[in-house]
Amino acid sequence: MSEMKEMRNENDGVISYELQEFKLFEPLFKWARKKSLWIVAFCTGCGGIEMPPLATARYDFERFGIMPNPAPRMGDLFLITGYVTPKTLKRIIITYEMMQDPKYILAHGSCPINGGVYWDSYNVVKQLDKYIPIDVAIAGCMPRAEAVMDGIMEIMRKIEDGTADGWKRYRENYEYYRKNQDELFGEGWREKDARRWLAWI
Amino acid sequence: MDMNEKKVEEKVENAQPVEETRPELPDTKEGRLVREIVEKAPYAEGSVRRERRVEFRVPAERIHEFLELASEKFEMLMQISTVDWLKEKEFELVYQLWSVSEGIHAFVRTRIPRDDAKLPTVMDIWPVAETYEREAHEFFGIIFEGNPRLGPFILEPREYEKHPLRKDFNTIGYVKVIYGEDFDRYDESKTNYVI
């Protein structure tokens, strides 16, 4: 009993993401993650229209192992494809928290960065990075399919060298993100709203 | 056939002298339709905007009566849009009607004061009006008497209370309160707003 206590004290404040036993294979895992990004099919705003050219023959993101799938539990890459309203943001946060680690967020266009053309709108979230961590943001209104492809290459590069660490930041700074979310939605929004869609939360 | 007879009767009943102030109504199907409706409803002003597009101006207290009359020709209510005329202290409601039989799009305009924005509902004529009236109620605070589902609709509750599409709604102040202060867009000298 006392040994267990000591062990727990040893690990206080340390969050380890990789199993130490498999540290040798970590480059292989990273390569595998980079080559099998599954997209959560969650389209907001105008970027959803930019997805079909990417998925079809000309740009064909499936050759990079990217595949749209409907279940957040199986997703790795979350595309925020345009402006985000507070109502959508609630769904985005819940979906993001349902995804398994490691998970990455790619934000399209200028709206998630600073509001874009909706900079003075009462109903568009101005800085998405305050509420959920973004790994790569593509500027533009709306970025062309080449730019989105470039963003995807960028996130693959960042996965390989380990700098796509949004999911780690979300764990470590959960209080910060939670505080911002509660400021926007009001305390207890998960209990009030999210439980209506997802009974188990 | 029945309808035609009724029209003839009403025409005979409403045998008031129709003022001939609108000789500009063209002799097209739009012009004939407008003339027919305006003869039945002399309180309304009708005009033809262009091909397949007509316009009516109706005083607010007789809007329900007019729309009931117009619904004989205009089977569909397409939209209720609202314009906020801040200086004139009025809301302008535009009922957009579509006539399937004639292929004509009509705008029925009416004005109500901003302070006491109340109108009768038209749900009894077109049930679809419920949604449009809820929307106008939420964004502008217009009360449609008789609509049972007025209340928070699309927006968050705190925005519903403010009616954010009114022209006197301080958007920038609201954005600063809700989303933080650091999103202002200044010019290079940091003194004026760019937009």
Interface residues (C-beta under 8 A of the other chain):
Chain A: P86 K87 N114 G115 W119 D120 S121 Y122 N123 V125 K126 Q127 K130 L184
Chain B: L155 E156 E159 P164 F169 T171 I172 Y174 V175 I178 Y179 G180 F183 R185 I195
